[in-house]
Amino acid sequence: MPKAEYALMYVTDDGIRDDNSFFAILEAALKGGATIIQLREKTSNTLAFYKRAMRCKDLCNTYGIPLIINDRLDIALAIDADGVHIGQTDMPYDVARRLLGNSKIIGLSVSSKEQAEKQNAQAADYIGISPIFSTNTKTTDLAQPLGISGLKEIRELYKKPIVCIGGIHKDNTQEIITNGADGIAVVSAISKAAHPEAATKELKEIVCKTGTN
């Protein structure tokens, strides 16, 4: 399995349709210290997704950072991505593992303590607590925010890495890491920042500084 550091996951913003802007922000995140990239394309057709994924893979390879694909195992297989991130209604974990093999990363979204206790979550390489706080980035099919109390509960029963996503910014990152998360996943905190590279650096610094306290 590729060594993945989960401190700072940049989840790409599929609202950015212009490729020049999209890849400029992605490179800024990589330069700023993102430790893993998740390509998320909810509205693209397969060909457009594949083309973006190929370019993302090349860029991530240049910086030596793992690339995982949101939901789409076919895209992950087609470009030989480092893994996938799946949700509760996507391909079952055991099927994804069989298709991808043991050398790839598989992350799973969980929105409750009950989901975190299930076998598929316990078998995954990491779980993404989604959402930790309320967010406007994803407006559909979103569970109630788990908050810090939910994170603490899940941390007690989950021994592998936990990444939190949803409403995360520089002012609440420290609290998330202090209370048991191994890392954060962000979209707009980087993609909508005036200076994405500087924003990435700042978030990474907070995570790493807090994580070593």
Buried (B, 14 or more C-beta within 10 A) or exposed (E): EBEBBBBBBBBBBBEBEEEEEBBBBBBBBBBBBBBBBBBBBEEBEEEEBBEBBEBBBEBBEEBEBBBBBBBBBBBBBBBEBBBBBBBBEBBEBEEBBEBBEEEBBBBBBBBBBEBBEBEBBBEBBBBBBBBBBEBEBBEEEBBEBBBBEBBEBBBEEBEBBBBBBBBBBBEBBBEBBEBBBBBBBBBBBBBBBEEBBEBBBBBBBBBBEBBEE
